[in-house]
């Protein structure tokens, strides 16, 4: 084991609280929130559908709204400073071979089974086997295996030198802990339809496209949840969602159109919350085939739109802002000034038309070829894609827009990973966010290994050995200043290759009925956090 001095230095490096010896959260029988009403139902409108309720397999951030209430994670992330904090693991220590996690005793799954080290080891080790196709497989590439020490202690054996594994772990949906025996008995398919966790709310019902219902876990180990029930209703049409909020059909929205913010704020029964988000929304090119594999095409698409004007027209400076790179501007290594001033292209329709004509003459854009641009039904991405497609047509490109519901959209992306040369997808728009560390953005979206099935978010199928080398070196470098320089260099190469068209970051906006209390926005976006170490949401009686 490392000496106390070395251990302290490692913990400071990883941004981990040095007060880990006794978890402030690992308490039982804590009374409910003082002054709160216990009971009632909270109905939440979400702007995309639910696709999977197994945290090991989901590829959708929207599933996180539900998953974070059904399951508990090994460790959590403080929503204020975004640092790793205790949760199922009451404490941990970094050793020469990895991390030893000490598990809270007395935690039970919804079916009454005890949560032990065996469940923790199984939940993580299952995802390390590439055969299983876990959505977080590549994001756990720093982890070699999890070994059971005793009933309530596990040791995570880490690969040498990885510098950001605690931030990486803290934000992953895949570190949710599942009941090993029950899961093996039910099988993966049945479990994903009738999930069992240890979280504050238990699964009741899922009617695809209509609602998911949860109810209070009466035996929740951390704190008594205030709500009787939580209902999630997918409502992709935001105007319909806002009407439901105003009429009392729902109590909370996961988004608010910019044009409705002022009106809702004037409503005495409603309130609007906002917080800058970390999710990066961008257009990606399928670089596995022409014409997207040609940098001239990618640059011509980029310069076909006045992106500042287009994004402002949708968000009016309130709901979202233009972004220029993958790493959030609030995070180190973002390099925003260089990417904005030296890389981002201004609108130049004449040059775009010239390039498209040149590519057609050369056969890079085949005769009668229609470029396919996909987007989910989210109206913000739909509006921006409509602007893009309209401008591309005006500049002489044959292009069509294909809006899809969320589950088919994710399925399309998965099929593209299985056969990227199939030409089913040329461009798409998506939002991605990673651990609160540059690795979670640069590695996830640009490392060649992240383009594989079961990997992270390299939807462009970008493969640049120099970028891979820089990312790998950064991941193994403990000195933050050196890491920053490496991530900056890697990101510059990617954006100078125009792998993405950076679009926007949302100002996360929630509409709430004022009967809802104790809620705060998580900056990672797809998390309601209704009952955890920081929140215990309650509603007034109707």
C-alpha positions in Angstrom: 0.0 0.0 0.0 1.2 3.5 -0.7 2.5 5.6 2.2 0.1 8.2 3.8 2.0 11.0 2.1 1.9 9.4 -1.3 -1.8 8.5 -0.8 -2.7 12.0 0.1 -0.9 13.4 -3.0 -2.8 10.9 -5.2 -6.1 11.8 -3.7 -5.5 15.5 -4.2 -4.5 14.8 -7.8 -7.7 13.0 -8.5 -9.8 15.7 -6.9 -11.1 13.3 -4.2 -12.1 14.6 -0.8 -9.6 13.7 1.9 -12.5 13.3 4.3 -13.3 9.8 3.0 -12.6 7.9 6.2 -16.2 8.2 7.3 -18.9 8.8 4.7 -21.3 11.7 5.5 -23.9 9.9 3.4 -23.7 6.4 4.7 -26.4 6.8 7.4 -29.7 4.9 7.9 -33.0 6.1 9.2 -32.3 9.8 8.4 -35.6 11.6 8.7 -37.2 13.1 5.6 -36.6 16.7 4.6 -37.6 19.0 7.4 -40.9 20.6 6.6 -41.5 18.4 3.6 -44.8 16.8 2.7 -44.3 13.0 2.5 -46.4 11.5 -0.3 -47.9 12.5 -3.6 -46.9 11.8 -7.2 -44.4 13.7 -9.3 -45.0 13.6 -13.1 -42.1 14.5 -15.3 -42.3 15.3 -19.0 -39.1 14.2 -20.8 -38.3 15.3 -24.4 -37.3 11.9 -25.8 -38.5 8.4 -25.2 -37.0 5.7 -22.9 -35.1 3.0 -24.8 -33.5 0.7 -22.1 -33.6 0.3 -18.3 -30.4 -1.7 -18.0 -27.6 0.8 -17.1 -25.0 -1.6 -18.6 -26.6 -1.6 -22.0 -28.2 1.8 -22.6 -26.7 4.1 -25.2 -29.2 6.9 -24.4 -28.7 9.7 -21.9 -32.4 10.1 -21.7 -32.7 6.7 -20.0 -30.6 8.3 -17.2 -33.6 10.2 -15.9 -35.1 6.9 -14.8 -32.0 4.9 -14.1 -30.7 7.3 -11.5 -33.7 6.6 -9.4 -33.8 2.8 -9.7 -30.1 2.2 -9.2 -27.4 3.4 -6.8 -23.9 4.0 -8.1 -20.7 2.9 -6.5 -19.6 6.5 -6.0 -21.4 9.8 -6.9 -20.5 13.2 -8.2 -21.0 16.3 -6.2 -23.3 18.5 -8.4 -21.6 21.7 -7.0 -17.9 21.0 -7.6 -18.3 17.9 -9.8 -15.8 15.9 -7.7 -16.1 12.2 -6.8 -17.9 11.5 -3.5 -18.9 8.4 -1.5 -22.2 6.6 -2.1 -22.5 2.8 -2.1 -18.8 2.9 -1.4 -18.6 4.7 1.9 -14.8 5.3 1.4 -11.9 4.3 -0.7 -8.1 4.3 -0.8 -5.7 4.4 -3.7 -3.0 1.7 -3.5 -0.1 0.8 -5.8 -2.3 -1.6 -7.7 -5.6 0.3 -7.9 -8.5 1.4 -5.6 -9.9 -0.4 -2.6 -13.6 0.4 -2.1 -15.3 -0.1 1.3 -19.0 -0.8 0.8 -21.8 0.4 3.1 -23.4 -2.5 4.9 -27.2 -2.9 5.2 -28.1 -1.8 1.6 -30.8 -4.0 0.1 -32.1 -4.3 -3.4 -35.7 -3.8 -4.1 -36.4 -7.5 -3.9 -34.9 -7.7 -0.4 -31.5 -9.2 -1.4 -28.4 -7.7 0.4 -26.1 -5.7 -1.7 -22.6 -7.0 -1.2 -19.1 -6.9 -2.7 -20.2 -9.8 -5.0 -22.8 -7.6 -6.7 -20.3 -4.7 -7.1 -17.6 -7.0 -8.6 -20.1 -8.7 -10.9 -21.7 -5.4 -12.1 -18.4 -3.9 -13.2 -16.6 -7.1 -14.4 -19.5 -8.0 -16.7 -18.9 -4.7 -18.5 -15.2 -5.5 -19.0 -15.9 -8.5 -21.2 -16.2 -7.2 -24.8 -18.5 -10.1 -25.7 -21.3 -8.6 -23.6 -21.5 -5.3 -25.6 -21.7 -3.0 -22.6 -22.3 0.6 -23.5 -19.5 1.7 -21.2 -17.0 -0.9 -22.2 -14.4 1.5 -23.7 -15.0 4.1 -21.0 -13.8 1.5 -18.5 -10.6 0.8 -20.4 -8.5 1.9 -17.4 -10.0 -0.9 -15.3 -8.5 -4.4 -15.5 -10.8 -6.3 -13.1 -12.6 -6.0 -9.7 -11.6 -8.5 -7.0 -13.7 -9.4 -4.0 -11.7 -8.8 -0.8 -14.5 -9.6 1.7 -18.3 -9.3 1.9 -18.1 -5.5 1.9 -14.7 -4.7 0.3 -13.6 -4.8 -3.4 -10.3 -4.0 -5.0 -10.4 -2.4 -8.5 -7.2 -3.4 -10.3 -6.3 -0.4 -12.5 -4.0 -0.3 -15.5 -0.8 1.5 -14.8 -0.6 5.2 -14.9 -4.1 6.2 -15.9 -4.5 9.7 -14.6 -8.3 10.4 -14.5 -10.0 7.2 -13.4 -11.9 8.6 -10.5 -13.6 11.4 -12.4 -14.1 8.8 -15.2 -15.9 6.4 -12.8 -17.9 9.0 -10.9 -20.0 10.1 -14.0 -20.5 6.7 -15.6 -24.0 5.2 -15.7 -22.3 1.9 -16.0 -21.1 2.0 -12.3 -24.7 1.4 -11.2 -24.8 -1.7 -9.0 -27.1 -4.6 -10.0 -28.2 -7.7 -8.1 -26.0 -10.6 -9.5 -28.2 -13.5 -8.4 -31.5 -12.0 -9.6 -30.0 -10.9 -12.9 -28.6 -14.3 -13.6 -31.9 -15.9 -12.8 -34.0 -13.5 -14.9 -31.6 -13.0 -17.9 -30.5 -9.8 -19.4 -33.6 -9.3 -21.6 -36.1 -9.8 -18.9 -34.1 -7.7 -16.5 -34.0 -4.7 -18.8 -37.8 -4.7 -19.0 -38.3 -5.3 -15.2 -35.3 -3.7 -13.5 -34.3 -4.2 -9.9 -31.9 -1.9 -8.2 -31.2 -0.5 -4.7 -32.2 3.1 -5.5 -34.8 5.3 -3.8 -37.6 4.4 -6.3 -38.7 1.0 -7.5 -39.8 0.0 -11.0 -43.6 -0.5 -11.4 -44.4 -0.3 -15.1 -43.1 0.7 -18.5 -45.4 1.3 -21.5 -43.0 2.2 -24.3 -43.7 5.7 -25.7 -46.3 6.5 -23.0 -44.9 6.3 -19.5 -42.6 4.7 -16.9 -43.9 4.5 -13.3 -41.8 4.2 -10.2 -42.8 4.0 -6.5 -41.0 4.7 -3.3 -38.5 2.2 -2.0 -39.7 2.0 1.6 -36.5 0.4 2.7 -34.1 2.8 1.0 -30.8 2.8 3.0 -29.8 6.4 2.6 -32.9 8.5 3.4 -36.7 8.1 3.3 -37.8 9.2 -0.2 -40.5 11.9 0.0 -42.5 10.9 -3.0 -45.0 8.1 -3.3 -44.6 7.8 -7.0 -42.7 9.2 -10.0 -44.1 9.1 -13.5 -42.0 9.8 -16.6 -43.9 10.8 -19.7 -42.0 11.1 -23.0 -43.3 14.2 -24.8 -41.0 15.0 -27.8 -43.1 17.9 -28.9 -42.0 20.7 -26.6 -45.0 22.9 -27.1 -47.2 20.0 -26.1 -45.0 19.5 -23.0 -45.3 23.2 -22.0 -49.1 23.0 -22.4 -49.1 20.0 -20.2 -47.1 21.9 -17.6 -49.4 24.9 -17.7 -52.6 22.7 -17.5 -51.2 20.6 -14.6 -50.8 17.4 -16.6 -47.2 17.3 -15.6 -45.2 18.8 -12.7 -41.8 19.2 -14.4 -40.3 19.5 -17.8 -36.8 18.5 -18.9 -36.7 21.4 -21.4 -38.4 24.7 -22.1 -38.4 26.4 -25.5 -36.8 29.8 -25.4 -39.9 31.6 -26.5 -41.8 30.3 -23.5 -39.4 31.2 -20.7 -40.7 34.7 -20.1 -44.3 33.6 -20.1 -43.7 30.8 -17.7 -41.8 33.1 -15.3 -44.9 35.3 -15.1 -47.1 32.4 -14.2 -47.6 32.5 -10.4 -48.0 28.7 -10.3 -44.8 28.0 -12.2 -41.0 28.6 -12.0 -38.1 28.2 -14.4 -34.7 27.0 -13.4 -31.5 27.3 -15.5 -27.9 26.1 -15.3 -25.2 25.8 -17.9 -24.8 22.3 -19.1 -21.7 20.2 -20.0 -23.2 18.3 -23.0 -21.6 19.1 -26.3 -24.1 19.1 -29.3 -22.5 18.7 -32.7 -22.8 17.4 -36.2 -20.6 14.4 -37.1 -19.6 13.2 -40.5 -19.5 9.5 -41.4 -15.9 9.6 -42.5 -15.8 5.9 -43.5 -17.1 6.7 -47.1 -17.3 9.5 -49.6 -18.2 12.3 -49.7 -17.8 12.8 -45.9 -14.3 11.2 -46.0 -13.1 14.2 -48.1 -12.1 17.2 -45.9 -13.2 19.5 -48.7 -16.8 18.3 -48.4 -16.7 18.7 -44.6 -15.4 22.3 -44.9 -18.0 23.1 -47.5 -20.8 21.9 -45.3 -19.4 23.9 -42.4 -19.2 27.1 -44.4 -22.7 26.8 -45.9 -24.3 28.1 -42.6 -23.9 31.2 -40.5 -23.8 29.1 -37.3 -23.9 32.1 -34.9 -27.0 33.4 -36.6 -28.7 30.0 -36.8 -28.1 29.1 -33.2 -29.1 32.5 -31.9 -32.4 32.2 -34.0 -33.2 29.1 -32.1 -32.1 29.9 -28.5 -32.2 33.8 -28.5 -29.2 33.8 -26.3 -31.2 32.2 -23.5 -31.6 28.5 -24.0 -28.2 27.7 -25.5 -25.0 29.2 -26.8 -22.6 28.5 -29.7 -19.7 26.2 -28.9 -16.4 25.8 -30.8 -14.9 22.6 -29.3 -15.8 19.4 -27.5 -14.4 20.3 -24.1 -16.7 22.6 -22.1 -15.5 26.2 -21.7 -15.7 25.8 -17.9 -13.2 23.0 -18.0 -9.4 23.2 -18.4 -7.9 22.4 -21.8 -11.0 23.8 -23.6 -8.8 26.0 -26.0 -11.9 27.9 -26.9 -10.2 31.1 -28.2 -8.0 29.2 -30.7 -10.9 27.1 -32.0 -13.2 30.1 -32.3 -10.7 32.4 -33.9 -8.4 30.1 -36.0 -10.5 27.0 -36.9 -14.3 27.9 -37.0 -15.3 28.8 -40.6 -17.4 31.8 -41.6 -20.3 31.4 -43.9 -19.1 31.5 -47.5 -21.7 30.3 -49.9 -19.8 31.0 -53.1 -16.8 28.9 -51.9 -19.2 26.1 -50.7 -20.9 26.0 -54.1 -17.5 25.9 -55.9 -16.4 23.0 -53.7 -19.6 21.0 -54.1 -19.3 21.4 -57.9 -15.7 20.4 -57.9 -16.5 17.2 -55.9 -19.3 16.3 -58.2 -17.0 16.7 -61.2 -14.4 14.5 -59.6 -16.9 11.8 -58.7 -16.3 12.2 -55.0 -20.0 13.1 -54.8 -21.4 10.4 -57.1 -24.0 11.2 -59.7 -27.5 11.2 -58.3 -26.2 10.8 -54.8 -28.3 12.2 -52.0 -26.6 13.1 -48.8 -28.5 11.8 -45.8 -28.6 14.0 -42.6 -30.3 12.4 -39.6 -31.5 14.0 -36.4 -33.7 13.0 -33.4 -37.2 14.5 -33.0 -35.9 17.1 -30.4 -37.2 20.3 -32.0 -34.0 22.3 -31.3 -31.9 19.8 -33.3 -34.7 19.5 -35.8 -34.8 23.3 -36.3 -31.0 23.6 -36.7 -30.9 20.6 -39.1 -33.7 22.2 -41.2 -31.5 25.4 -41.5 -28.5 23.3 -42.4 -30.3 21.2 -45.1 -32.0 24.3 -46.6 -28.6 26.1 -46.9 -26.9 23.0 -48.4 -29.7 22.7 -51.1 -29.2 26.4 -51.9 -25.5 25.7 -52.4 -26.2 22.9 -54.9 -26.0 19.8 -52.8 -28.6 17.1 -53.1 -29.5 16.4 -49.5 -32.4 15.1 -47.4 -33.2 15.4 -43.7 -34.4 12.3 -41.8 -35.9 13.0 -38.4 -36.2 9.9 -36.2 -37.6 9.1 -32.8 -34.8 8.5 -30.3 -34.7 4.7 -30.1 -34.6 4.3 -33.9 -32.0 7.0 -34.1 -29.7 5.2 -31.7 -30.4 2.0 -33.5 -29.3 3.6 -36.8 -26.1 4.8 -35.2 -25.4 1.3 -33.8 -26.0 -0.2 -37.3 -23.5 2.3 -38.7 -20.9 1.2 -36.2 -21.5 -2.4 -37.3 -21.1 -1.5 -41.0 -19.9 2.1 -41.3 -19.4 1.7 -45.1 -23.1 0.9 -45.7 -23.7 4.6 -46.5 -27.0 4.5 -44.6 -25.8 7.6 -42.6 -23.8 10.5 -43.9 -24.3 13.1 -41.1 -26.0 13.3 -37.8 -26.4 15.5 -34.8 -26.0 14.3 -31.3 -25.1 15.4 -27.8 -22.2 13.9 -25.9 -20.8 14.5 -22.4 -18.2 12.6 -20.5 -16.5 12.4 -17.1 -15.6 15.8 -15.7 -12.2 15.6 -17.2 -11.0 16.4 -20.8 -10.4 12.7 -21.3 -14.2 12.2 -21.2 -14.6 14.4 -24.3 -11.4 14.0 -26.3 -11.0 10.2 -25.9 -14.7 9.5 -26.2 -15.2 11.3 -29.5 -11.8 11.1 -31.3 -9.8 8.1 -30.3 -10.0 5.4 -32.9 -11.0 2.7 -30.4 -14.2 4.7 -29.6 -15.5 4.0 -33.1 -16.0 0.3 -32.4 -19.2 -1.4 -31.5 -19.9 -1.1 -27.8 -17.5 1.8 -27.5 -18.1 5.5 -26.8 -19.0 8.3 -29.1 -16.6 8.4 -32.1 -19.5 8.4 -34.5 -17.4 10.0 -37.2 -15.2 6.8 -37.4 -12.2 9.2 -37.1 -8.8 7.4 -37.1 -5.7 9.4 -36.7 -2.7 7.6 -35.1 -1.2 11.0 -34.0 -4.4 11.9 -32.1 -4.5 8.4 -30.5 -0.9 8.8 -29.4 -1.5 12.2 -27.8 -4.6 11.0 -26.0 -2.9 7.9 -24.7 0.1 10.0 -23.4 -2.3 12.5 -21.8 -4.2 9.7 -20.1 -0.9 8.4 -18.5 0.4 11.8 -17.4 -0.2 12.8 -13.8 0.9 16.4 -14.3 -2.2 18.4 -15.2 -0.3 21.1 -17.1 1.4 18.5 -19.3 -2.0 16.7 -19.8 -3.6 20.0 -20.8 -1.0 20.7 -23.5 -1.5 17.2 -24.9 -5.3 17.4 -25.0 -5.1 20.8 -26.6 -2.8 19.6 -29.3 -5.1 16.5 -29.9 -8.2 18.6 -30.1 -6.7 21.1 -32.5 -5.8 18.3 -34.9 -9.3 17.0 -34.8 -11.1 20.3 -35.4 -8.6 21.3 -38.1 -9.6 18.0 -39.8 -13.3 19.3 -39.4 -14.4 16.0 -38.0 -17.3 17.8 -36.3 -19.3 20.9 -36.8 -19.5 22.2 -33.2 -23.0 23.5 -32.6 -24.1 24.5 -29.1 -24.3 23.8 -25.4 -27.6 24.0 -23.7 -28.4 26.3 -20.8 -30.3 23.5 -19.0 -33.8 24.7 -18.4 -36.5 23.1 -16.3 -40.1 24.2 -16.0 -41.6 23.4 -12.6 -44.9 23.6 -10.9 -44.3 25.5 -7.7 -45.7 22.6 -5.7 -42.3 20.9 -6.5 -39.7 21.5 -3.8 -36.0 20.5 -3.3 -35.1 20.1 -6.9 -31.8 21.3 -8.5 -30.4 20.8 -12.0 -27.5 18.4 -12.5 -25.0 19.9 -15.0 -24.6 16.5 -16.6 -28.1 17.1 -18.0 -29.8 13.6 -18.1 -30.3 13.2 -14.4 -33.2 14.3 -12.2 -31.6 13.4 -8.9 -34.9 13.2 -7.0 -33.5 11.5 -3.9 -29.7 11.3 -3.4 -27.1 12.7 -1.0 -28.0 16.2 -2.2 -31.7 16.3 -3.0 -34.9 14.8 -1.7 -37.7 16.2 -3.9 -41.2 16.6 -2.5 -44.5 18.0 -3.7 -47.2 19.9 -1.9 -50.6 18.3 -1.6 -53.0 19.2 -4.5 
